[in-house]
């Protein structure tokens, strides 16, 4: 004998079939829950993989930018060094000429 809670009545029927139906629904629910869990795990693996790929790509781009900036600064410093050397030669020549004229 089972109790019908919806109608609040006591009815006589086969509870075994109802219990078996509940067990089948529970089993289906469990399979769906496991499927969702596996899906979540696969999605998280893909997300982590994509994050690693993007981090690597971003790191490479940043490294390229830094390398370009270092090359630019090195070129600029060489240019300034050449100007400095020319300026020193000119000053030395002026001092040499001044000294030779003063004597």
Secondary structure, DSSP 8 states (H G I E B T S, - for coil): -EEETTTTEEE---HHHHHHHHHHHHHHHHHHHHHHHHHHHHHHHHHHHHHHHHHHHHHHHHHHHHHHHHHHHHHHHHHHHHHHHHHHHHHHHHHHHHHHHH-
